[in-house]
Amino acid sequence: MILPLLAEIGGSIHIGLAALGAAIGVGLIGMGASAAVGRNPGAATPILVQAILAIAFAEAIVFYALYLAPH
């Protein structure tokens, strides 16, 4: 009775881990971007573009995990 429940939890834990990793990645990207703009305010636009691209790539990991989720 407990075995199917454990199999379902084990099969879907990669989604939670991917979301956790993406959240940590987005936080680190934001921290780095704000520190970089603080050091050089004149370069805010290129830093913002790079940060948005990096955040999009970090969030894509969650979408891959959701796509690979067992049905």
C-alpha positions in Angstrom: 0.0 0.0 0.0 2.8 2.4 0.8 4.9 1.3 -2.2 2.8 3.1 -4.9 2.8 6.3 -2.8 6.6 6.2 -2.5 6.9 5.5 -6.2 4.7 8.5 -7.0 6.7 10.8 -4.7 10.0 9.5 -6.1 8.8 10.0 -9.6 7.9 13.6 -9.1 10.6 14.8 -6.8 12.7 16.0 -9.8 10.1 18.7 -10.4 10.5 20.1 -6.9 14.3 19.9 -7.1 14.3 21.7 -10.5 12.0 24.5 -9.1 14.3 24.8 -6.1 17.4 25.0 -8.2 15.8 27.6 -10.5 14.7 29.7 -7.6 18.2 29.7 -6.1 19.6 30.5 -9.6 17.2 33.4 -10.1 18.1 34.8 -6.7 21.8 34.6 -7.4 21.4 36.2 -10.8 19.4 39.0 -9.3 22.0 39.5 -6.6 24.8 39.6 -9.1 23.0 42.0 -11.4 22.2 44.4 -8.6 25.7 44.3 -7.4 27.0 44.9 -10.9 24.7 47.9 -11.4 25.7 49.3 -8.1 29.4 49.2 -9.2 28.7 50.7 -12.6 25.4 52.4 -13.0 26.2 53.4 -16.6 26.1 49.8 -17.7 22.6 49.1 -16.3 21.0 48.4 -19.6 23.4 45.7 -20.8 23.5 44.1 -17.4 19.7 44.1 -17.3 19.6 42.3 -20.7 22.1 39.7 -19.6 20.2 39.2 -16.4 16.9 38.7 -18.1 18.4 36.2 -20.5 20.1 34.3 -17.7 16.8 34.2 -15.7 14.9 32.9 -18.7 17.4 30.1 -19.1 17.3 29.2 -15.4 13.5 29.1 -15.5 13.5 26.9 -18.6 14.9 24.1 -16.4 11.6 23.9 -14.6 9.6 23.6 -17.8 11.8 20.7 -18.9 11.2 19.0 -15.6 7.5 19.5 -16.0 7.6 18.2 -19.5 9.4 15.1 -18.3 7.0 14.5 -15.4 5.3 11.1 -15.3 1.6 11.1 -16.0 
